[in-house]
């Protein structure tokens, strides 16, 4: 089972990739470390105590700085967790016992994108001042060491290594054949590489202790992120490129295999970092899904070529389960497609679940599937039945691209040009834009009040009323006839220089909104003036903030529940109540018909009641009311009011 340090490594890697924010990283780091997010000490959780000329080595990391102390008055204590971050330890020269430890800048884990290396030299022949060679800042000098102290450190590392890698017998170096430190380094490197080429996901942790007090030791505990530590086994044979393929070809079998419906998002809740599920629940789920054939669309994290036409593709495990898929490209086009993937690209693949390692699903063999496939593939049967659906309308790719570009532009405007857009967010935006690009069939308009007349004919989006709209035969969006829209108040974001103006209600962009601080203006109102008299027969609106940025903004903010409308200078009023959606994805246009249809050149909208915001993750519930779109429907009139 992965330790908290393994989890924190992956978490830091996600932050450095821009997949999670600094704030989210720090919050989750506190949870993983049990509240100790500022600094972490090597001396936590004693594994063993060695009292021969005792010392305590402690390393505390604060950003780019590290405090390093050796206390001769206390017993030597060091943990296996901390030792895993020691790249290697070396002692030279039997007389001075000179050596150095090479470690990462941060034991509390990878706060930097490119962590610097600290080199610490220990000399026993200079008891008052040890030689310290550094590439980053060190606050306190290192105390003196002795031959016994150094030997004890090595013994402790060996003990930890044996405990950590208990699945493999450690192979000591034949020190009689090693004459120099450089030779030892070469031997260690070769053994470590050989161990990575085995099918086991273990690392060789060799240890040796020369005679006559001459210590030549190297610990090779290579510091890799969780997603990269899993070794690849070469179990998939080369694809047969001839025209005749054996019926036993695993790729051909996979192409025709039925798919089991398994939700990667559900697995993410079970296997991802910070999951509330227990190990026994994860083990039961593993037994349930092992050997199943799945087809998933996931965001890419990393791509590596294993051999010939076989690629290892790691996918991001934030809102979905992380996966390691061994994908076979079936032709040159598929190879080019895979090699063109970038971090954040979406890929659809089909494959067999073979293992779960470090909470990541291993899928092998696998092939490109669906829209990612570059060869025609026979549509497989679905093992688990799913609900019958009407075929989706075709997606307009030009509209999708324009929609995504507009969202990205808004995001940059709000967060700065260098702001990083998380992959999962961009995926949700793309999905939302795809849905919006499909032609929608307008449902019969809901009537407010008991005296409902026949349904209004409406035109979706921002269609302009026809030239003979005054006849009343066609009702359309009156957006083009709006002269001005003013509000009793609106929120202004001073930090990002963003004005949540009521003009956003008419821009046909889900990602913008009119926002009002309800603490300052508990019953806000809008006044819409038209260029000429109109007859308002209905409205269409998105009564909340249809946006996902780090969290679901619809759920976080207030949304419209009930409004009142007054027409011009009359006392005629209508009231409308709106439904609450389950989340921003479920939030769609709501259509309402007016009970009173009179000619007017202005309308006043009064907010009477709202649905409150809900805390989302580490983002508190907002007291702002947000509305993405508000359009009136109707036709031109021949009179004034």
URSULZI-V423712 format. One record per backbone hydrogen bond with DSSP energy under -0.5 kcal/mol. CO is the residue of the C=O (numbers start at 1). NH is the residue of the N-H. Records with the same first field share a line. If there is no record, write none. Layout:
CO=NH ; NH
This chain:
3=7
4=8
5=9
6=10
7=11
8=12
9=13
10=14
11=15
12=16
13=17
14=19 ; 20
15=18
21=25
22=26
23=27
24=28
25=29
26=30
27=31
28=32
29=33
30=35
31=34
33=36
35=37
41=44
42=79
49=51
50=76
51=53 ; 54
56=58 ; 71
58=69
60=67
62=65
64=137
65=62
66=68 ; 139
67=60
69=58
70=72
71=56 ; 74
76=50
78=47
79=83
80=84
82=85
83=86
85=87 ; 104
87=221
88=102
90=100
92=98
93=97 ; 98
96=124
98=92
99=122
100=90
101=103 ; 120
102=87 ; 88
103=118
106=110
112=115
116=105
117=119 ; 135
118=103 ; 120
119=121 ; 133
120=101
122=99
123=126 ; 145
126=129
127=144
130=132
131=121 ; 133
132=134
133=119
137=66
142=130
146=150
147=151
148=152
149=153
150=154
151=155
152=156
153=157
154=158
155=159
156=160
157=161
158=162
159=163
160=164
161=165
163=166
165=168
170=172
173=175
174=177
175=178
177=179
180=184
181=185
182=186
183=187
184=188
185=189
186=190
187=191
188=192
189=193
190=194
191=195
192=196
193=197
195=198
200=202
211=214
213=215
214=216
218=220
219=221
220=222
222=224
225=228 ; 229
226=229 ; 230
233=235
235=237
239=241
243=245
246=249
249=253
250=254
251=255
252=256
253=257
254=257
259=383 ; 384
260=262
262=264
263=267
264=268 ; 321
265=269
266=270
267=271
268=272
272=275
278=282
279=283
280=284
281=285
282=286
283=287
284=288
285=289
286=290
289=292
292=294 ; 353
293=260
294=351
296=298 ; 349
298=347
299=316
300=344
302=314
304=306 ; 312
307=310
309=329
310=306 ; 307
311=313 ; 327
312=304 ; 314
313=325
314=301 ; 302
315=323
316=318
322=361
323=315
324=363
325=313 ; 327
326=366
327=311 ; 329
331=335
332=336
333=337
334=338
335=339
336=340
338=341
342=345
345=300
347=298 ; 349
348=369
349=296
350=367
351=294
352=354 ; 364
353=291
355=362
357=360
360=357
361=324 ; 363
362=354 ; 355 ; 364
363=326
365=352
366=328
367=350
369=372
370=373
381=259 ; 383
383=385
395=397
396=400
397=401
398=402
399=403
400=404
401=405
402=406
403=407
404=408
405=409
406=410
407=411
408=412
409=413
410=414
411=415
412=416
416=419
420=422
422=426
423=427
424=428
425=429
426=430
427=431
428=432
429=433
430=434
431=435
432=436
433=437
434=438
435=438
440=442
446=593
447=449
450=452
456=458
457=475
458=460
463=477
466=469
468=471
469=472
476=634
477=465
478=481
479=482
481=531
484=529
486=527
491=500
492=494
493=497 ; 498
498=493 ; 500
499=501
500=515
501=504
502=505
503=506
504=507
505=630
509=512
513=515
514=627
515=491
516=518 ; 625
517=520 ; 521
521=524
524=607
525=488
526=605
527=486 ; 529
528=603
529=483 ; 484
533=637
534=536 ; 600
535=537 ; 635
537=594
538=633
539=592
540=631
541=543 ; 590
542=628 ; 629
543=560
544=546 ; 628
545=547
547=553 ; 554
549=551
551=549 ; 553
552=556
553=557
555=614
556=622
558=626
559=611
561=578
562=608 ; 609
563=576
564=606
565=574
566=568 ; 604
567=570
572=567
574=565
576=563
583=587
590=541
591=446
592=539
593=448
595=597
596=598
598=536
600=534
601=530
602=568
603=528
604=566 ; 606
605=526
606=564 ; 608
609=561 ; 562
611=559
615=617
616=619
618=620
619=616
622=613
623=518
624=558
625=516
627=514
629=542
631=540
632=478
633=537 ; 538
634=476
635=535
641=569
